[in-house]
């Protein structure tokens, strides 16, 4: 089977992130320790609602600042919330080469605040032909609906897609639909996987 599309995850594949960066910054502005912030966030279920597109950005920020007893303006919160992102993990030249020969689709569990910031800040996203984002599709990996949206945007059959993600459960979800999927470890490893398949 020849490949017609390449699907990439975003976080810890194209762009690295560390939640602790944001927790430490928030700690200085609220009465909760950095280690308590993710617990409060998890208990609220807000992140899943937001990434599933069930609530909009203003409501998410309002509710989260209430949960954390945080008194900051919306724009300031967005800056803090986006401070999780660090370095690019896949070379721009590799993505550019793939985009010249295949349909390139981003497939990510993400939210509007994070995605808008990443799109502004990381030039690698300019190479993508389309985006399948959980908050727009209203489904999160490993829900089959989000993969099928990406395949539809790729304009080909699932087995004509190659996909990489850092989370094993999300790789398994893709494989169940017939997508050739490989867990991302680093850029060199994924380039080897692509060469072995004749993609590069």
Buried (B, 14 or more C-beta within 10 A) or exposed (E): EEBBBBBBBBBBBBBBBEEEBBBBBBBEBBEBEBEBBBEBBEEBEBBBBBBBBBBEBEEBBEBBBEBBEBEBEEEEBBBBBBBBBEEBBBEEEBBBBBBEEBBBBBBBBBBBBBBBBBBEEBEBBEBBBBBBBBBBBBBBBBBEEBBBBBBEBBEBEBBBBBBBBBBEEBBEBBBEBBBBBBBBEEBEEBBEBBEEBEBE
